[in-house]
Amino acid sequence: MRYYLGYCDFKWTHVDTRMEHIWVRRQVGDEIYALVESNEWQWHLDRSSTPSLPEDIYCRCSIHVDVPHTPEGTHFKLKHGGNYTEVGIGQ
């Protein structure tokens, strides 16, 4: 199942770099970021122009994660599912 975890704005030059994941981690928090990374779940980072900053310099990144139907995924859904929006796409 795919969950929407939030969004962040950062410079287009940070796309596909380590800095992008620093912004993502800042938005979702250390616990969720570590959980996704340790379970090797798939991040889906949808980038578009930001409506609040100069769009030629900054982008908006919508953060999604695919949570599989596994015991770890069930634990995520029970513990954190109420905090995030389920978008219904994914595994």
C-alpha positions in Angstrom: 0.0 0.0 0.0 1.3 3.5 -0.8 1.2 6.2 1.9 1.5 10.0 1.5 3.9 11.2 4.1 4.0 14.9 3.3 6.0 17.3 1.2 9.0 19.5 1.3 10.4 22.4 -0.9 14.0 22.5 -1.8 16.3 23.6 -4.7 16.1 21.8 -8.0 19.9 21.3 -7.7 19.3 18.9 -4.7 17.2 16.5 -6.8 18.8 13.0 -6.9 21.5 13.9 -4.4 22.2 13.2 -0.8 20.7 16.6 0.0 17.3 15.5 -1.3 17.2 12.7 1.3 18.2 15.1 4.0 15.1 17.2 3.2 12.9 14.1 3.1 14.3 12.9 6.4 13.7 16.3 8.0 10.0 16.2 6.8 9.1 12.7 7.8 11.3 12.5 11.0 14.2 10.2 12.0 12.0 7.3 13.1 10.0 6.9 9.9 13.0 7.6 7.7 15.0 4.9 9.5 12.1 2.5 9.3 11.7 2.9 5.6 15.4 2.7 4.9 16.1 -0.3 7.2 13.2 -2.3 5.6 14.4 -1.2 2.1 10.9 0.0 1.2 10.5 2.1 -1.9 10.4 5.9 -1.7 8.4 7.7 -4.4 9.4 11.3 -4.6 7.1 13.2 -7.0 8.6 16.6 -7.9 6.9 19.6 -9.3 7.1 23.4 -9.3 6.5 24.9 -5.9 3.6 27.5 -5.7 5.2 29.5 -2.9 8.8 30.0 -4.1 10.5 30.9 -7.4 9.8 27.8 -9.5 12.9 28.0 -11.6 15.0 27.6 -8.4 12.8 25.5 -6.1 10.7 22.4 -6.4 8.0 20.8 -4.3 8.6 17.1 -3.5 5.6 15.0 -2.5 6.8 12.1 -0.4 5.2 8.7 -0.7 6.4 5.2 0.4 5.2 1.8 -0.6 4.6 -0.4 2.4 4.4 -4.1 1.5 2.1 -6.7 3.0 4.6 -8.1 5.4 4.8 -8.3 9.2 6.9 -5.1 9.2 4.4 -3.4 6.9 1.5 -4.4 9.1 3.4 -3.0 12.1 3.9 0.3 10.2 0.1 0.4 9.3 -0.9 -0.2 12.9 1.5 2.2 14.5 1.7 5.0 12.0 -1.1 4.4 9.5 -3.4 6.9 11.2 -0.9 9.7 10.8 -0.6 9.4 7.0 -2.9 9.2 4.1 -3.3 5.9 2.3 -3.3 6.4 -1.4 -3.9 2.8 -2.4 -1.2 2.3 -5.0 1.7 -0.1 -4.6 2.3 -3.5 -3.2 
